[in-house]
Amino acid sequence: MSSDIFSKDINVADFDLIYAGAQKNLGPAGATLYIAKDEVLGKSTSPFMPTYLDLKQQVDKESMLNTPPVFSVYVAMLNLRNLLTTGGVKAMEKKNLEKSNLLYSVIDRNSQFRGAVETVDRSHMNITFLLEDESRAAEFDALWKGAGIVGLPGHRSVGGYRASMYNALPLESVQVLVDVMQEFERKS
């Protein structure tokens, strides 16, 4: 759940194990979050299991099997406090839906773009889209770069463009991209 942890309401009880890289919505890169049911701990029978990956040992040592990444834990704490004071996961889910709906509505309506993923499989965190006319890529690239947008080049497996819209990204930033896409359509 690296991309969507804390971005939408989930029933944690539905999962035996949740694994998430923290770098998207929780903290700095390199930190990892595990949520595991007690009854699944210690069930691994692999003789090749490194100690640090044995979650039962981690629990038994209160996550102090090794020196904890203090900075990462501190930043995660700050992010979780902020999440709680701004309405919690349900409020974040509403904000994230607003952002993704805004961008998807332009992708679906704008004659110059098309979604790269089937509607039923769309992400609210990473929105991938393609140009209808790839020969205009340099023109579109110049527009979004000129608007101060960074990190828009596509996902390595999809190509095109990818807008990552994690919890910290404000709606106003999505609006900048939408404005650029509308300007690109007007110039067609």
N, C-alpha and C positions, 0 to 999 in steps of 0.2 A: 504493500500500500504506500510506496514511497511518494508517488505523485499526489495521492488524494487523502492521505492521513490528515485528520483534523479539518478537512475541507467540506465534509458532508456527514450527516448523521448516519451512523451505522450501529447495529446491535453487536457489540463486542462478544456477547455470549454465543453468537452464531459461529464463532471461529475457535478452533483448538489452538491455533497459533497465528499471530499477526506479526509480520516483519515489515519494517519501514526504514528506509534510509531517511535520516532527519533533514537532509539538506534542502528539501522542498518547502515544507510548511512548519517545521519545528525548530531547526537549529542549523549550525554550520555543517558543511560537508565533512564526512568522516564519522559522524555519530550515527548510531543505529538504535532503533526502538524495537523491542520485542514485547509482546503481550501474549502470555501462554497460560492455558488452563493447568492447574496443579496436576490433574490426572494424566497429562501427557508428558510431564517432566520425567526424565530418566528412562524413557521407553526406547531410546535408540539402542540398537544392538550392534552397531558398527564398531569394530575394533579400531577403526581408523579415525574415530572422532577426536579431534583435538580438544583439550580441556577447555579452552576458551569458548568453544562452540557448544559445550554441554550445558544447556540451560538449567538443568537441575543443580549443577555445581555453582552456576552464577547465582541462582536463588539462594542456595545454602550459604553462600558467602555475601549475601545482601548486595549483589552487583559490585562487589569489591574484590573479585578474584585477582584482578590486576588494578593498577593505579587508574582511577577513572579519569576521563578527559574533562578536567574541571571547567575549562572554558566552554566546551560544548554543552555540558550539563547546565552551566550558568545561563547561557544564551537560550537554551530550551526552556529553562524556568521563566525567563523574562517573556518569551513568546507565549508560553502557556498562561502566564498571568495576564498578559495583554488579551489573549483570546477570551479568557473568562470575563474581563472587565468590559469587553466590547460585545457581549451577548452570547458567547460560547459558540459551539459548533453549529447549532441551528442558525444563528445569525450569520455565521461565516458561509454556510451553505446558501442562504438566501442571496448574499452578496456575490458569491461565485456564480450562481445561476444567472443573476442579472448581467454579470460580465460576459459569460459565455453566450447567453441569449442575444445580447447586443451584437457580438461578433458573428455568430452563426446567422443571424437575420440578414446581415450584409452579404455574407458569403452566398447565402441561398438566393438573394434577390439581385445581386450585382452581376451583370452579364459578363464581367471580365474574370470572375473567379468561380471555382467549384470546390466543394469539400473533398478531401482525400479519403474520408472514412464514411462508411454507411451510416445513415442517420441513427439507427438503433445502437451503434457502437461508439458514438461520439463521446469524447472526453470533455469535461468542464475545466480541466487543468491545462491540457495541451491541445490546442486546436490547430489541425493541419489543413492546409488548403493549397490549391494549385491555380496557376494562371490558365485561362482558356487558350491564350496565345503566348507560348513560351518565348517567341521572338521579341516580346515586349518586356522581358525580365529586367533588362538594364534600366529601362525607363521607370518601372515600378520600384526597383531597388534604389534608384536615385531619390525618388519621392519619400520613401520611408526613412532612408538614412538622413535626408534633409530635415525631416521632422524630429530627428533625435532618437529614433527607435533603434534599439540594438538587439541582437540575438534572434533575429527573425528567420535566418536561413533554415531551410527545412530539416526535418528529421532524417537521419542517415538512411533509414529504410524506406522512406516515403518520397523524399525530395520536396520540391516546392517550398512551402513556408510553414513555420510552426510558431504559433504565438503561445508562449508559456505564461499562464495566468494564475500563479500561485496566490495564496492568501494575502500576501503583503502588497500585491499589485492593486492599485486603486482603479476604480471604474474610469476615472479621467484618463488614465493611460490607454485603456482600451478604446476610448473615444478618439484619441489621437490617431490610432491605427484605422479606425472606421472612417475618419475624415479623410485620411490619405487614400483609402480604397475608393471612396466616393469621388475624390478628385481625379483619381486614375480613370474611373469610369467616364467622367465628364470629358476627359481628354481623348477618349477613343473615337 
